[in-house]
Amino acid sequence: MTSGANADSKTTVALDVMSGDDSPRSRIRAAVKALKRYSSLHLLLVGDRQLIEGYLSDIDYSDRSRYTLIHANKTVAMHDKPSLALRGKKDSSMWKVLELVSTGEAQACVSAGNTGALMAMGRYVLKTFAGIDRPAIAASVPTVNGSTLLMDMGANVDCTSMHLYQFAIMGAQLAASVHGVESPKVALLNIGTEEMKGNEQVRLAHHLLLEKLEVQQGLDYIGFVEGHDIFSSRADVIVCDGFAGNVALKTGEGVANLVRDGLRSIFQRSLLNRFLYFLISPLLKELNRKIDPVLHNGASLLGLQGIVIKSHGGADEEGFYRAICQAVQEAQNDVPAKIAQEVEERLL
Amino acid sequence: MTSGANADSKTTVALDVMSGDDSPRSRIRAAVKALKRYSSLHLLLVGDRQLIEGYLSDIDYSDRSRYTLIHANKTVAMHDKPSLALRGKKDSSMWKVLELVSTGEAQACVSAGNTGALMAMGRYVLKTFAGIDRPAIAASVPTVNGSTLLMDMGANVDCTSMHLYQFAIMGAQLAASVHGVESPKVALLNIGTEEMKGNEQVRLAHHLLLEKLEVQQGLDYIGFVEGHDIFSSRADVIVCDGFAGNVALKTGEGVANLVRDGLRSIFQRSLLNRFLYFLISPLLKELNRKIDPVLHNGASLLGLQGIVIKSHGGADEEGFYRAICQAVQEAQNDVPAKIAQEVEERLL
């Protein structure tokens, strides 16, 4: 199930082509882009076969040996209740991609669908590792000098200190194996940096991390950080409950939009301003590329016995392509096996 | 204690001149600026008398009838434990400004000091209204079309649904009386907008607000909003626990810094870029003015039987001046009396 593949051997990734707000056509285009980037990649395209075949024939890509079509009758809708989807949609494209990972036919899967349903089905089909109570969603966010992993992003609204501790172990392993950080700096998100600050869960998790990780290798616990540190490159992994993580991520998007809209409205006001905007637009585009969340699309459901990548529901072709790349990198670095080993050493 | 003053009669505000990271000199300069703006304002300058007199003599402001010096031996430090400050610093400038509000000698007070200590002393000296379990910190944040009140900002890391409900009532009253919003749109911060989303406290608070406010006037409950809605002008008041509120505010600051630093580094790279920056800098300054948190400095400790304004610890002269203005506006609009009335009607 967690059998890895190095960069040279074949990597197989299953795509939930029907998922998210964008059309399956854009998912297919993203898939072809990924096939062109990774010569060792094979894709399992899961969804309405007729629809997919139609889109594929529109695109100038003929190497049928690089992908396999797998038909699925149903699609999990964005508004489906996770518990109902779990019971009623076992023949959906979302369920099938998870099953393909569970049987070992794929090393990883990607879906842009309903997060709650993906999490519920993921737990049911793939199970968590022994020692891990709950999977968590780890997302990469842009920072001054690169990126930081923020987790949990919303799968677990209430977390005990032990959950936060488990997230820290898993996040550090992802940062080390995919982002290549040797001894990842791990922090807890809090509302101040003093020991007395925060709620009980966070304060207890702080002591757990201090006690258990002091003498261990491979993880550098740096204590509490605050909201403004998320984008400052202070830590490689920032751990929090799913409520705080989700609020932080979306608040960040909100401020970025506020600034972008503010710039646009000021620069559109007069002919001179519009001309100035024209002059600086290549530089603004450069900044945008640096902090664009699309480039960081593809969150990891850590703790499951298999690689599941959640793309943003609203992701476009470029965003979904990035999520596929994330899946390939995790598969090539055999992340679940490494997490399993960490969990065994530190938690069991 | 909550005796109001209309715009024509005298308003007296007590300032904790020793508080925060900036020097007392900058607090005094902010005080003089406020005196020049409000002709009916009288200030009680509380702190080290000799120090204050020295700074006042440096400044070209001679109308001694507009302010009174009140000596205080001690200062609450930013790192003081709230419980220890409460027991050991009854002769501090922070304690004295609260006492001046409690005795009615001032209608409001402002401090840039230690938030935890200010909250603990405020509860002890001023007490909360009957019907209000805990005071909350309400901060104004910039949005696309103006500002939104976000609360709680960190005073209460754990909140029950009833606390959140109480915050909503108080926040709406502040928005109505100071910001002049007729029927404020109030929302709960959550990680999705569907009923099933979020933790139990938030879901229960949602039902409390739906049930109790349906037929009442003066508050328009609009349901759940997400992090990106904070800056979108969707709601006039956004309610959450202090952990989420603090994370949201600081994350917003972090993204704003990321964008500012990103712009600076790109525009400094070459002579041409620096020239372009020179051309657009008036426009960037305009944007900065629009979203600058300094202009929104001055958070309200709502629920106390008196007006207490918390300035950011790092606030400079302009920031502290804005916090004094917030105190004057709340005093002139008699906010505590209005909150007391709301609480009596809706909560008792």
Interface residues (C-beta under 8 A of the other chain):
Chain A: H79 K81 P142 T143 V144 G154 V157 D158 L189 I191 G192 E194 M196 G198 N199 E200 E226 G227 H228 D229 I230 F231 S232 C240 G242 F243 A244 N246 V247 A248 L249 K250 T251 G252 E253 G254 V255 A256 N257 L258 V259 D261 G262 L263 I266 F267 N273 L276 L279 I280 L283 E286 L287 K290 I291
Chain B: H79 K81 P142 T143 V144 G154 V157 D158 L189 I191 G192 E194 M196 G198 N199 E200 E226 G227 H228 D229 I230 F231 S232 C240 G242 F243 A244 N246 V247 A248 L249 K250 T251 G252 E253 G254 V255 A256 N257 L258 V259 D261 G262 L263 I266 F267 N273 L276 L279 I280 L283 E286 L287 K290 I291
